[in-house]
Amino acid sequence: MKYKDYYKTLGLARGASDDDIKKAYRRLARKYHPDVSKEKDAEERFKEIAEAYETLKDPRKRAAYDGLGAYRSGEQFRPPPDWFDRFHVNGASDLGGIDLSDLFTSFGFGGMGGMGGGRGFQGFGGRGSTQRRGAAARGQDVEARVQLGLEEAARGTEVGLQVGAQQVRVRIPRGTTDGQRLRLRGKGGAGTGGGAAGDLYLTVALRPHARFRADGHDLHIEVPLAPWEAALGAAVEIPTMDSRVTLKIPPGSRSGQRLRLAGLGLPKPAGGAGDLYAVLSIALPQTLSTRERELYEQLREASHFDPRAHLSERRD
C-alpha cells in the first residue's frame, strides 16, 4: 500500500486543530474546484484535497490515520502489527493492491466490508511471510506539532497530546525555541507482544507575542522614541520577560538601530540566556498643540540638518 500524506495535501502540520483543517480545506477547495479553477490539474488536486479532508475531519478516522505512522508520500508501507486490533478493524490478507483512500472510505471500525470478508490480516513482512500474534514488535514513531506561548517556552510546560488512540502528557523543557524538534522516548505508538513503545517527535511552534519577537534564544522588542529623545539621548524604561529595566539611549540615535541587553533573552537549557535587542524607532505625535507647532517651526528655522543631502549628489 502506498502512503499518502494527508496533512501535506492540506498544507498542514501534524497536530493541526480541527479548525485549521476546516479552514485549509475550504481555502483549497475554492482554489481547485473544477468549476471555477483555471489550474490545469485542478480536478485531480480537488480529489486529493477532498480525500484528505474526508479522513482528517473525522476524529476516529484521523486517530487511525495517525496510528499508521509517518512516511514519505508514495512510499510503500504496511500498518503496524497491532493497528487492526487497536482500531477494531478486520483487515485484508493482502494489502498490496489496496489504495489508502479505499481503506478509509470503507473504514467501519469492526468491519471492512469487502476487504477480506472478515479474514484476519496476515503477513506484515511481505507476501508469503507471517507475523505471529504475540511476537514482540516496537511501536511506531509518531510526528506531532505543538504551539506554545513565549512564556511557556521560557519556563517549560506540560501539554496533553492525542497520539493515535491515546492521550499522553509530555514535558516541554525550559528554553525550547521556535521550530525545535524534540524526541520523547517511549511516547509514540504502543509496542505489541512486550515490544517497546515508539518515540514521539515533537516540533514546537511559538505563537506571536504582543511585545517580543523570538529568534532562537534572542528576543527583539521595538522601542519607540520621541524625536528629542533620539536627538538628545534619554533613559527609558522597557519590559523584559521577567521585569523592567532602564535602557540608556545615546544622543543621535536613529530608527532601526539595535541596542543589546546581554542575557535578557530566553533561557538556554544548559544554562545562561540569549540576549534582548531593543530596536529603536522614531515616533511623532499625530496632533500638535499650538506651542508644539511653534517650537517645531523654530527648530526648522534654526537647523541646518538635511536628511536628503545624499539624494542631491550627482552620480556619473
N, C-alpha and C positions, 0 to 999 in steps of 0.2 A: 504494500500500500504506500502511495506517495503522500508525503506530508504537505499540508497547506497551512501557511502562517496567516490565520485569520486576523490576528492583531495587525500584522504588517499590511494586509489588504486594506484595512480601515485607517492606516496611518497612526496606529495607537501602540502604546507600550503595554506589556502585560501588567495587570493591576489597575488598568483604566476603570473608572467608575461607570456605572450604568448610564449616567447622563452623558459621559464622554462618548460612549458607544452610540447612543441615540443621535447625538449631535454630529458625530463623524459620518454616520450612515446617511442622515438627511442631507448633509453638505455634499457628499459624494454622489448620492442618488440624483440630486438636482443637476450635478455636473455631467453625469454619464448616462442619464436616461435617454434611450434611443430616440424618443420623440422630439427631444429638444437639443441634444448634444451634437456638435459638429466634429467630435473626435472620431477618427476612422475606426478605432477599436471600441467604441462606446458600448455596443451591445454585449461584447464579451466581458468588458470591465464591469458593466452593470450586473451581469450574472454573478461574477465573483464577489462583488460587494454585497449583493443580496444573500448569497450563500453564507458569507462570513457573518452577516448580521443575524440571520436565522439561528445560527448556533450560539453566538455570544449574547444575544438578548435574553435567552432562556437560562435562568440560574442553574438548572440541573444539567443542561447540555454544556454550559460553559465550564462547570466544575469537572465534568467528564473529559472535555477537551483539554483543560489544563492538566488533568491527570495523565494524559498521554505523554507529557514531557515536551521539551522544545527541541526542534530540529531545523535544519535549513529547508526552505521551500523547495519542493521537488525531490527531497531525499527519501529513499525507501526506508520504511520503519515498520515495526510491529509494536502493538500496545504492550505495556508491562505485563508480566505474568499474572498479576493479581487484578488487572484492570476490569475484566469482565465480572469477576466476583465482587469487587468493591462497588461497582455501579449496577450490579444485579442485571447484567445483560447476558443473554445467550449468544455465544459467538459462532463464527463460521469455521469450518475445518480448514479452509484455505482463504486467506485474505489477499492473495496475490493479485486477483483481478478486480478487487472491490475498490471503489473510489471513496475517499474520505467523506465526500458530500453524501454518498449513499448511506454511509454508516450513521450520520447524524440526521439525515432526512427521515430515516425509519427508526430513529432512536426511540425505544419504548420502555426502558427500564423494566426488565423482566421478560423481554422477548424481542427478537429482532425481526420476526415476521418475514420469511422468505430468504433469510441469510443463514441457511444451515439447518432449517427445520428442527431447531431445538437441540442440535448436537453440540456438545461441548467443544470449545476451541482447543486445537492441538497444534503443536509444532511451532514454538517461538524461535527455534534455532534454524529455521529454513525448512523447506519441504523435505519430508522424509525423516526429520528428526523430531523428537518429542521432549517436552518439559514435564518431568514428573511432578505431580501435585505434592507440595510439601518440601520440594527441593529449595535450599536457601538461595535467595536472589536479592541483590541490593536494590533498594528503591531508586526511582528516577530522580535526577537532579531537576530542580524547578527554578525558573526565572520569574522574578516579580519586581514591581516598581512601587516605591512608597514616596509620598510627598510629605515634607516636614517644614515647619516654620523655622526661621533662623534661630530663635531662642531654643527650640527643641534640639536642633543640630549642635548648638553650642554646649548645652549641658548634658546631652544624651537623653534618651527617652525609651519607652517601651510601646510597641504598636502591635495590634492584632491584625493578622492576615488570613485570608482564605487560601489554603494550599490543598488543591484537589478537593476532597470532600471533608476536610477537617480544618478547624480553626487553630492557628498556632499564634503564640505571643513571642515576639523576638525583641531583644535588647539592642538598641542602636547606640553605639559608643559615642561619648562626647567628642566634639571636634570633627564630626563627619562633614564632608564637603559636597557641594553640588556635583552630581554625576558620578560620585564614588560608588564602586561596586563592592559589596560586602559578601563574603562567603560565610554562611552559617551552617556549620556541620550538623548533620543529622536532623535538619529541619525541613527536608524535602519530602518526596514521596515515601510511603512506608515500605519497608522490605517485606519479603514473604519467606516462610519456612525458616524463620530465625535470622534472615539476612538483615544487614544494617540498613537504616534509612538513608535516602539520598541527601544531597545538600541543597540548601536554598541559596540562590544567588540574587541578592537584593540590590537594585540600583536606586540611589537616593536622588530625589529632585527637590530643590528648595523652592518654596513659594516666594513670590516677590514680597519684599519688605517695604514698609512705608518710608523708612529713612535710609536704610543701608542697602548697598549692592555688594554681594559677596563675589570674590574672585579667589578661589582656593581658600586659604585661611586668612587672606587680607579682606578688609572691608573698605568701602568707599562711601563717603557722605558728602552731599552738596551743601556748601556753606555760603549763603547769600550775604553780600556786604553792601552797605551804603557807599556811595561814591567817595565820601570824605573818609570813611574807614579804610578803603583801599588806598587812597592817596596819602593819608597821614599816618596810617598804621593804627592798630587798635588791639584790645584784648577782648575776645568774645567767648561766651560760654557755649559749648556744644555737647550733645549727648554721646555716650559710648554705649556698648552693650550692657554695662553694669552700673554706670554712674554718669556724672557730668564732669567735664574738665574745662579749664581755661586755655584757649588757643591764642597764641600771640600772632597777630597779623603784621608782617613787616610793611613799612611805608613803600608805596609804589607797587602794591600787589596788583595782579591782573586776572582777568577771567580765564578760567582753565588751569590756573596754577595749582599745583598739588603740594600740600604740606603734610609731612609724615609724622605720625604719632606712633612710635615704636611700641610693640607689644600690646596694643589695644584692639587687635582684631580677634578672630575666632581662636579658641584654644586648640592646641595640637595634641593628638592622642599621647604622644611620648613626652609631653611637657612643653612649656612655653606657649607662645601665641603668635599669630600673624600680626600685621600692622594695620592701623587705621589711617586712611588717606582722606584728608579734608580737601575737597575740590572747590576752589573759590569761584564765585560768580558775582558780577556787579548787578545790583538791583536798584531800580529807580522808582521813586514814588509815582503812582498813577495820577494823582492830583496834587497840585501845588497851591499853597496858601499865597496870599499877596506878598508877604515878606519873603517866602522862599523863592518866588519868581524874581523878586528884586535882587536877591543875593546871587541867583544863577546868572542874571543879566550882568551883574557887576563882575562875576568871575569870567564871563565871556569877553568882556571888555579888557580885563586885566591880563588874561592868559595868552601866551604865545604858542601854546601847545597845538600841534596839527596832527591829529591821528591818521590823516590820509596823505601824509607827506610822501610816502613811498609810491603812491599812485601817480604822483606828478613827475617822477623820474622817467627820463627817456631811455628806452632800451633799443639798441641797434640790432 
